[in-house]
Amino acid sequence: MRLARYSLRTVLTVEAFEREFNNGGFAQFFYNPSAEFADVLVASLETIGCPSAASLAQEAINTLALDSLDAASIEARMDDADSLLEDSLSQLDGAFFSSNEDIASALFGFINAHQVNITLVGRH
């Protein structure tokens, strides 16, 4: 049986998201350097077992309406944010807080369950 390997990037992504989101919602996550993790945010939340958060994160990403999720594109979009974007992200923040999904507990549970299988990308 082959053991699953998980990237340390999953842990870093979820930690960055939780830190920034709790400090100012999706806009805070996208405004800051944490946006570098946007391209793997949904998959990372799904990996640790947070489907509601993953779904809302996907909606937030879709709201940005970008062709590319690189940090420069996100930064440019957030610098040009209009009230419609800000209102949309704010509504998603409210839905996220109402979901009662405990990301911190899910992340710690994931780390505990898979600690020997969490590796740097490309390392075995």
Beta strands, then each sheet from edge to edge (+ up, - down):
strand 1: 6-7
strand 2: 118-119
sheet 1: 1+ 2+
end
